[in-house]
Protein backbone atom coordinates (compact mmCIF):
# COMPACT_ATOMS: atom_id res chain seq x y z
CA UNK A 1 0.00 0.00 0.00
CA UNK A 2 1.52 3.32 -1.07
CA UNK A 3 0.21 6.66 0.13
CA UNK A 4 0.25 9.47 -2.45
CA UNK A 5 3.18 11.86 -2.50
CA UNK A 6 2.46 15.17 -0.83
CA UNK A 7 1.07 13.86 2.47
CA UNK A 8 1.36 16.65 5.03
CA UNK A 9 2.33 16.37 8.67
CA UNK A 10 -1.22 17.38 9.53
CA UNK A 11 -2.45 14.17 7.87
CA UNK A 12 -0.66 11.98 10.40
CA UNK A 13 -3.86 11.09 12.24
CA UNK A 14 -5.55 9.83 9.09
CA UNK A 15 -2.43 8.03 7.96
CA UNK A 16 -1.85 6.37 11.31
CA UNK A 17 -5.43 5.16 11.40
CA UNK A 18 -4.65 3.14 8.28
CA UNK A 19 -1.24 2.06 9.61
CA UNK A 20 -2.54 0.94 13.01
CA UNK A 21 -3.36 -2.64 12.06
CA UNK A 22 -0.86 -5.44 12.44
CA UNK A 23 -0.86 -6.00 8.66
CA UNK A 24 1.45 -2.96 8.47
CA UNK A 25 3.73 -3.81 11.39
CA UNK A 26 6.87 -3.71 9.21
CA UNK A 27 5.47 -1.34 6.64
CA UNK A 28 6.09 2.31 7.17
CA UNK A 29 8.76 4.44 5.48
CA UNK A 30 8.84 8.27 5.67
CA UNK A 31 10.63 9.98 2.76
CA UNK A 32 11.65 13.64 2.66
CA UNK A 33 14.36 16.28 2.92
CA UNK A 34 16.41 16.82 6.04
CA UNK A 35 14.42 18.59 8.74
CA UNK A 36 10.97 18.05 7.19
CA UNK A 37 9.69 16.31 10.30
CA UNK A 38 9.86 12.67 9.22
CA UNK A 39 10.61 11.41 12.71
CA UNK A 40 7.80 13.61 14.11
CA UNK A 41 5.36 11.91 11.73
CA UNK A 42 6.65 8.49 12.77
CA UNK A 43 6.06 9.52 16.38
CA UNK A 44 2.56 10.76 15.50
CA UNK A 45 1.74 7.43 13.86
CA UNK A 46 2.79 5.73 17.09
CA UNK A 47 0.84 8.17 19.28
CA UNK A 48 -2.35 7.81 17.24
CA UNK A 49 -2.17 4.01 17.15
CA UNK A 50 -3.29 1.43 19.70
CA UNK A 51 0.38 1.15 20.77
CA UNK A 52 0.46 4.70 22.14
CA UNK A 53 0.98 3.56 25.75
CA UNK A 54 4.00 1.42 24.79
CA UNK A 55 7.60 2.60 24.19
CA UNK A 56 8.71 4.45 21.06
CA UNK A 57 12.35 3.49 20.44
CA UNK A 58 14.67 5.26 17.98
CA UNK A 59 17.20 2.56 17.09
CA UNK A 60 20.60 2.60 15.40
CA UNK A 61 22.63 -0.14 13.77
CA UNK A 62 24.64 -0.42 17.00
CA UNK A 63 21.52 -1.63 18.79
CA UNK A 64 21.54 -4.76 16.60
CA UNK A 65 25.18 -5.70 17.13
CA UNK A 66 26.11 -8.82 19.03
CA UNK A 67 24.20 -12.01 19.66
CA UNK A 68 21.80 -10.37 22.12
CA UNK A 69 21.39 -7.08 20.24
CA UNK A 70 18.09 -7.83 18.44
CA UNK A 71 16.46 -9.44 21.47
CA UNK A 72 17.56 -6.52 23.68
CA UNK A 73 16.08 -4.02 21.21
CA UNK A 74 12.77 -5.87 21.09
CA UNK A 75 12.72 -6.04 24.88
CA UNK A 76 13.18 -2.24 25.06
CA UNK A 77 10.28 -1.69 22.65
CA UNK A 78 7.93 -3.99 24.61
CA UNK A 79 5.56 -4.31 21.65
CA UNK A 80 5.54 -0.58 20.90
CA UNK A 81 7.31 0.99 17.89
CA UNK A 82 10.91 0.91 16.65
CA UNK A 83 12.15 3.66 14.32
CA UNK A 84 15.29 3.36 12.19
CA UNK A 85 16.12 6.98 11.34
CA UNK A 86 17.73 7.59 7.90
CA UNK A 87 17.78 3.88 7.08
CA UNK A 88 19.19 4.63 3.60
CA UNK A 89 22.47 5.72 5.21
CA UNK A 90 23.05 2.39 6.96
CA UNK A 91 25.73 0.00 5.72
CA UNK A 92 24.82 -3.23 3.93
CA UNK A 93 25.77 -5.16 7.06
CA UNK A 94 23.44 -3.06 9.22
CA UNK A 95 20.64 -3.46 6.68
CA UNK A 96 21.15 -7.23 6.79
CA UNK A 97 20.84 -7.17 10.59
CA UNK A 98 17.49 -5.36 10.29
CA UNK A 99 16.29 -8.01 7.82
CA UNK A 100 17.26 -10.75 10.26
CA UNK A 101 15.50 -8.89 13.06
CA UNK A 102 12.28 -8.59 11.05
CA UNK A 103 12.43 -12.26 10.09
CA UNK A 104 12.61 -13.33 13.72
CA UNK A 105 9.84 -11.08 15.04
CA UNK A 106 6.64 -12.60 16.33
CA UNK A 107 3.07 -11.42 15.93
CA UNK A 108 2.98 -9.39 19.15
CA UNK A 109 6.38 -7.74 18.70
CA UNK A 110 6.89 -4.05 17.90
CA UNK A 111 5.96 -2.15 14.75
CA UNK A 112 9.05 -1.17 12.75
CA UNK A 113 9.26 2.16 10.90
CA UNK A 114 12.06 3.88 8.99
CA UNK A 115 12.86 7.34 7.59
CA UNK A 116 14.97 8.26 4.59
CA UNK A 117 15.99 11.41 2.71
CA UNK A 118 16.62 9.34 -0.41
CA UNK A 119 14.12 7.45 -2.54
CA UNK A 120 14.71 3.86 -1.42
CA UNK A 121 13.59 2.40 -4.74
CA UNK A 122 16.23 4.48 -6.57
CA UNK A 123 18.89 3.39 -4.11
CA UNK A 124 17.81 -0.24 -4.50
CA UNK A 125 17.99 0.04 -8.30
CA UNK A 126 21.49 1.50 -7.93
CA UNK A 127 22.54 -1.42 -5.74
CA UNK A 128 22.95 0.79 -2.65
CA UNK A 129 19.99 -0.58 -0.68
CA UNK A 130 19.06 -4.20 -0.02
CA UNK A 131 16.10 -5.48 -2.00
CA UNK A 132 14.92 -7.77 0.80
CA UNK A 133 14.83 -4.87 3.29
CA UNK A 134 13.11 -2.57 0.78
CA UNK A 135 10.19 -4.95 0.34
CA UNK A 136 9.88 -5.54 4.08
CA UNK A 137 9.63 -1.80 4.78
CA UNK A 138 7.74 -0.76 1.65
CA UNK A 139 4.17 -1.61 2.65
CA UNK A 140 3.31 2.02 3.40
CA UNK A 141 5.37 4.94 2.09
CA UNK A 142 4.69 8.53 3.17
CA UNK A 143 6.36 11.27 1.14
CA UNK A 144 6.88 14.36 3.32
CA UNK A 145 7.14 17.60 1.30
CA UNK A 146 9.54 20.37 2.26
CA UNK A 147 8.09 23.13 4.43
CA UNK A 148 8.17 25.60 1.53
CA UNK A 149 5.80 23.25 -0.31
CA UNK A 150 3.25 23.20 2.52
CA UNK A 151 3.04 26.76 3.78
CA UNK A 152 -0.42 26.11 5.23
CA UNK A 153 1.28 23.98 7.91
CA UNK A 154 3.51 26.82 9.13
CA UNK A 155 0.95 28.50 11.41
CA UNK A 156 0.00 25.17 13.06
CA UNK A 157 3.62 24.13 13.51
CA UNK A 158 4.56 27.54 14.92
CA UNK A 159 1.72 27.34 17.45
CA UNK A 160 2.87 23.86 18.44
CA UNK A 161 6.43 25.08 19.04
CA UNK A 162 5.20 28.13 20.99
CA UNK A 163 3.19 25.84 23.29
CA UNK A 164 6.16 23.51 23.68
CA UNK A 165 8.33 26.47 24.71
CA UNK A 166 5.72 27.48 27.27
CA UNK A 167 5.73 23.96 28.73
CA UNK A 168 9.50 24.35 29.11
CA UNK A 169 8.96 27.43 31.27
CA UNK A 170 9.37 30.15 28.65
CA UNK A 171 6.80 32.94 28.16
CA UNK A 172 3.93 32.29 25.78
CA UNK A 173 4.23 34.40 22.64
CA UNK A 174 2.28 34.67 19.40
CA UNK A 175 2.86 35.98 15.88
CA UNK A 176 1.23 39.11 14.51
CA UNK A 177 -0.51 38.72 11.14
CA UNK A 178 2.33 40.59 9.41
CA UNK A 179 4.92 38.34 11.04
CA UNK A 180 2.96 35.24 10.03
CA UNK A 181 2.82 36.49 6.44
CA UNK A 182 6.60 36.91 6.49
CA UNK A 183 7.01 33.42 7.92
CA UNK A 184 4.89 31.97 5.11
CA UNK A 185 6.94 33.83 2.49
CA UNK A 186 10.30 32.60 3.81
CA UNK A 187 11.83 29.60 1.99
CA UNK A 188 12.85 27.53 5.09
CA UNK A 189 15.82 25.66 3.62
CA UNK A 190 16.19 23.89 6.98
CA UNK A 191 12.50 22.91 6.98
CA UNK A 192 10.66 22.13 10.24
CA UNK A 193 13.87 21.87 12.25
CA UNK A 194 14.83 25.43 11.25
CA UNK A 195 11.32 26.67 12.05
CA UNK A 196 11.49 25.13 15.52
CA UNK A 197 14.91 26.70 16.21
CA UNK A 198 13.65 30.08 14.98
CA UNK A 199 10.60 29.96 17.26
CA UNK A 200 12.78 28.97 20.20
CA UNK A 201 15.19 31.83 19.57
CA UNK A 202 12.49 34.47 19.19
CA UNK A 203 10.74 33.30 22.38
CA UNK A 204 13.99 33.57 24.34
CA UNK A 205 15.09 36.94 22.95
CA UNK A 206 11.73 38.70 22.58
CA UNK A 207 10.08 41.12 24.99
CA UNK A 208 6.38 41.55 24.29
CA UNK A 209 3.65 38.93 23.93
CA UNK A 210 3.05 39.62 20.23
CA UNK A 211 5.90 39.16 17.77
CA UNK A 212 6.00 41.95 15.19
CA UNK A 213 7.18 41.55 11.61
CA UNK A 214 10.33 43.61 12.23
CA UNK A 215 11.31 41.39 15.16
CA UNK A 216 10.91 38.22 13.09
CA UNK A 217 12.71 39.79 10.15
CA UNK A 218 15.70 40.55 12.36
CA UNK A 219 15.92 36.87 13.35
CA UNK A 220 15.43 35.51 9.83
CA UNK A 221 17.89 38.01 8.41
CA UNK A 222 20.73 36.22 10.20
CA UNK A 223 19.77 32.81 8.78
CA UNK A 224 20.53 31.30 5.39
CA UNK A 225 17.64 31.48 2.93
CA UNK A 226 16.99 29.83 -0.39
CA UNK A 227 17.79 32.38 -3.07
CA UNK A 228 17.01 32.47 -6.80
CA UNK A 229 19.84 31.09 -8.92
CA UNK A 230 19.83 34.26 -11.04
CA UNK A 231 21.88 36.02 -8.40
CA UNK A 232 21.57 39.25 -6.49
CA UNK A 233 23.22 41.59 -8.96
CA UNK A 234 23.17 42.18 -12.70
CA UNK A 235 26.78 41.11 -13.05
CA UNK A 236 26.46 37.83 -11.14
CA UNK A 237 27.06 34.68 -13.13
CA UNK A 238 24.95 31.57 -12.51
CA UNK A 239 27.94 29.73 -11.01
CA UNK A 240 28.51 32.57 -8.52
CA UNK A 241 24.86 32.48 -7.49
CA UNK A 242 24.99 28.71 -7.01
CA UNK A 243 28.17 29.02 -4.96
CA UNK A 244 26.55 31.67 -2.75
CA UNK A 245 23.49 29.49 -2.21
CA UNK A 246 25.60 26.43 -1.32
CA UNK A 247 27.72 28.37 1.18
CA UNK A 248 24.54 29.50 2.90
CA UNK A 249 23.26 25.92 2.87
CA UNK A 250 26.44 24.69 4.58
CA UNK A 251 26.29 27.58 7.07
CA UNK A 252 22.77 26.51 8.03
CA UNK A 253 24.17 23.31 9.52
CA UNK A 254 26.33 25.22 12.00
CA UNK A 255 29.66 23.51 11.41
CA UNK A 256 28.12 20.05 10.98
CA UNK A 257 28.24 18.44 7.56
CA UNK A 258 24.91 18.22 5.67
CA UNK A 259 23.34 14.76 5.29
CA UNK A 260 24.82 12.47 2.61
CA UNK A 261 23.41 12.64 -0.91
CA UNK A 262 24.05 16.37 -1.39
CA UNK A 263 25.12 16.01 -5.03
CA UNK A 264 21.82 14.40 -6.09
CA UNK A 265 19.72 16.91 -4.10
CA UNK A 266 21.46 19.95 -5.61
CA UNK A 267 21.28 18.57 -9.14
CA UNK A 268 17.55 17.94 -8.68
CA UNK A 269 17.00 21.54 -7.52
CA UNK A 270 18.78 22.92 -10.59
CA UNK A 271 17.46 20.40 -13.12
CA UNK A 272 13.77 20.74 -12.25
CA UNK A 273 13.39 24.49 -13.01
CA UNK A 274 15.67 24.14 -16.04
CA UNK A 275 13.41 21.51 -17.62
CA UNK A 276 10.22 23.31 -16.57
CA UNK A 277 11.34 26.59 -18.16
CA UNK A 278 12.60 24.84 -21.30
CA UNK A 279 9.25 23.07 -21.67
CA UNK A 280 7.44 26.35 -21.20
CA UNK A 281 9.64 28.02 -23.81
CA UNK A 282 8.92 25.26 -26.35
CA UNK A 283 5.18 25.18 -25.64
CA UNK A 284 5.36 21.74 -24.04
CA UNK A 285 6.79 20.12 -27.19
CA UNK A 286 9.09 17.47 -25.73
CA UNK A 287 10.93 16.84 -28.99
CA UNK A 288 11.85 20.53 -29.31
CA UNK A 289 12.63 20.73 -25.59
CA UNK A 290 15.00 17.75 -25.80
CA UNK A 291 16.73 19.37 -28.77
CA UNK A 292 16.99 22.68 -26.89
CA UNK A 293 18.55 20.96 -23.87
CA UNK A 294 20.78 18.75 -26.00
CA UNK A 295 19.55 15.48 -24.53
CA UNK A 296 17.81 12.40 -25.89
CA UNK A 297 14.00 12.59 -26.01
CA UNK A 298 13.67 9.37 -24.00
CA UNK A 299 16.02 10.84 -21.40
CA UNK A 300 13.81 13.92 -21.17
CA UNK A 301 10.69 11.78 -20.76
CA UNK A 302 12.31 9.84 -17.91
CA UNK A 303 13.39 13.04 -16.20
CA UNK A 304 9.88 14.51 -16.55
CA UNK A 305 8.50 11.39 -14.86
CA UNK A 306 11.18 11.13 -12.16
CA UNK A 307 10.97 14.85 -11.28
CA UNK A 308 7.14 14.83 -11.42
CA UNK A 309 7.05 17.71 -13.92
CA UNK A 310 3.67 18.58 -15.42
CA UNK A 311 3.79 19.04 -19.21
CA UNK A 312 1.16 21.28 -20.81
CA UNK A 313 1.01 21.88 -24.56
CA UNK A 314 0.50 25.57 -25.36
CA UNK A 315 1.78 28.33 -27.59
CA UNK A 316 5.56 28.42 -27.38
CA UNK A 317 7.28 31.48 -26.01
CA UNK A 318 10.37 31.32 -28.20
Protein Blocks (a to p, Z undefined) as FASTA:
>chain_A
ZZdehiafklmmmmmmmmmpmklmmmcccdddehilmmmmmmmmmmmmmklmpccddddf
klmgcjklmmmmmmmnnopacddehkllpcfklmmmmmmmmmmpcfklccdddddfbdfk
lmmmnopacfklmmmmmmpccddddfklmmmlmmmmmmmmmmmmmmnopacddddfklmm
mmmmpgolnlmmlmmmmmmmmmmmmmblbdcfklmmmmmmmpccdddfkbjbfklcfklm
mmmmmmmmmmmnnopacdehklmmmmmmmmmmmmmmmmmmnnopaklmmmmnopafklmm
mmmmmnopacdddddfZZ
